[in-house]
């Protein structure tokens, strides 16, 4: 299965229930093309969302998304890399997204080396790296952190000299919870 990532922006903003409704409405198209939704991160203001899917290939996912009338303007395949030794509770503690874009391909290791050199900046701000989603073309990276707030992450990234485009707080939407029947 291919790991796919979808980035979207919304105006007006979405609520968690809006995202769940969209997922339920898309379910038939996704099932038909064997696309599995693995979760979404909705910004605290409801204007940004980052989603993870698994599918047989990129084209199957594109077809399913188009049939479900999903905007796939920023849709890419990639890989997921977690910090060593994480527990499920550590992963669940992630609450801030950092978006990184590069004009030319970069290696995951190069970015990790910069961040490792600035580890004190993260520790000083009580920021902990959790996960990276890295594009196959090596030009896009979405990183998840556990932190007091998005501003702490922004400051730590600046102090460490790690390039980033945006940092925002999020609420995780779990597909299992989203489709579970109510009480």
C-alpha positions in Angstrom: 0.0 0.0 0.0 1.1 3.5 -0.8 1.0 6.2 2.0 -0.6 9.4 0.8 -1.1 12.8 2.4 -3.6 15.5 1.6 -3.4 19.1 2.7 -6.4 21.3 2.5 -7.5 24.8 3.5 -11.0 25.9 4.2 -13.0 29.1 4.2 -15.3 29.1 6.1 -13.6 27.0 8.8 -14.6 23.4 9.5 -15.5 21.8 12.8 -14.6 18.3 13.8 -18.1 17.2 13.1 -17.8 18.6 9.5 -14.7 16.5 8.9 -16.4 13.4 10.2 -19.4 14.1 8.0 -17.2 14.5 5.0 -15.4 11.2 5.8 -18.7 9.3 6.1 -19.9 10.8 2.8 -16.7 9.8 1.0 -16.7 6.2 2.4 -18.3 4.6 -0.6 -15.9 6.0 -3.1 -12.9 5.2 -0.8 -14.1 1.6 -0.3 -14.6 1.1 -4.1 -11.0 2.1 -4.8 -9.5 0.6 -1.6 -8.5 3.9 -0.1 -8.2 3.8 3.7 -8.4 7.0 5.8 -5.9 6.9 8.6 -6.7 10.1 10.3 -6.7 13.9 10.0 -5.3 16.8 11.8 -7.6 19.8 11.9 -6.1 23.2 12.9 -7.5 24.8 16.0 -9.0 27.6 13.8 -10.6 25.0 11.4 -8.9 26.5 8.4 -6.2 23.9 7.7 -6.3 20.1 7.6 -3.7 17.4 7.0 -4.9 13.9 6.2 -3.2 10.5 5.9 -4.5 7.7 3.6 -3.3 4.3 2.4 -4.2 3.2 -1.1 -3.0 0.6 -3.7 -1.5 3.5 -5.7 -1.7 7.3 -6.2 -4.1 7.0 -9.2 -6.6 4.9 -7.3 -6.6 7.5 -4.5 -7.0 10.4 -7.0 -10.0 8.7 -8.6 -11.6 8.1 -5.3 -11.0 11.7 -4.1 -12.4 13.2 -7.3 -15.5 11.0 -7.1 -15.9 12.2 -3.5 -15.5 15.8 -4.7 -12.4 16.3 -2.6 -9.9 19.1 -3.5 -6.6 17.3 -4.2 -4.5 20.4 -5.1 -1.9 19.4 -2.5 -1.8 15.6 -2.5 1.4 13.6 -2.3 2.8 10.2 -1.5 5.6 9.8 1.1 6.7 8.0 4.2 6.3 8.3 8.0 9.2 8.5 10.4 8.7 8.5 14.2 11.1 9.6 16.9 12.7 6.5 18.4 11.1 4.8 21.4 7.7 6.4 21.2 4.7 4.9 22.9 1.1 5.3 21.7 0.6 7.9 24.5 3.6 9.9 23.1 2.2 9.9 19.6 -1.3 10.9 20.9 0.4 13.9 22.7 1.3 15.5 19.4 -0.5 18.8 19.1 1.4 21.1 16.7 2.1 20.7 13.0 5.2 22.2 11.3 5.0 22.5 7.5 8.3 22.6 5.6 8.7 23.1 1.8 11.9 23.1 -0.2 12.8 24.3 -3.7 15.1 21.4 -4.2 15.2 17.9 -2.8 16.6 17.5 0.7 17.4 14.4 2.7 15.5 13.6 5.8 18.9 13.2 7.6 20.0 16.7 6.7 16.9 18.2 8.4 17.3 15.8 11.3 20.9 16.9 11.7 19.9 20.6 11.9 17.2 19.8 14.4 19.5 17.6 16.5 22.1 20.4 16.6 19.4 22.6 18.0 17.9 20.1 20.5 18.5 22.5 23.4 16.2 25.0 21.7 13.5 22.4 21.7 14.1 21.3 25.3 14.2 24.9 26.5 10.7 25.5 25.1 9.4 22.1 26.3 9.0 20.9 22.6 9.3 17.3 21.7 9.6 15.9 18.2 7.1 13.1 17.5 6.8 12.3 13.8 7.7 13.4 10.2 5.7 12.8 7.1 8.2 13.1 4.2 7.3 13.5 0.5 8.7 11.0 -2.0 10.1 13.9 -4.0 11.9 15.1 -0.9 10.5 18.7 -1.2 7.7 18.6 1.4 7.7 17.7 5.1 5.1 17.8 7.8 6.4 17.3 11.3 4.4 16.7 14.5 5.5 18.0 17.9 4.1 17.8 21.4 4.4 21.3 22.9 2.7 23.8 25.2 1.5 25.7 22.1 2.4 26.5 18.4 4.3 29.6 19.4 6.8 27.6 21.5 7.4 25.4 18.4 7.9 28.4 16.1 10.4 29.9 18.6 12.3 26.7 19.0 12.5 26.2 15.2 13.8 29.7 14.6 16.4 29.4 17.4 17.5 26.0 16.1 17.8 27.4 12.5 15.4 24.8 11.1 13.4 26.1 8.1 9.7 26.0 8.3 6.7 27.6 6.5 3.9 27.3 9.0 3.3 26.0 12.5 -0.2 25.4 13.9 -2.0 23.7 16.7 -4.3 20.9 15.8 -6.9 18.4 17.0 -6.4 14.8 15.8 -9.4 13.1 14.2 -9.2 9.3 14.5 -11.2 7.5 11.8 -12.1 4.7 14.2 -13.7 7.2 16.6 -15.2 9.1 13.7 -17.2 6.2 12.4 -18.0 4.5 15.7 -21.8 4.6 16.4 -22.9 6.9 19.3 -24.2 5.6 22.6 
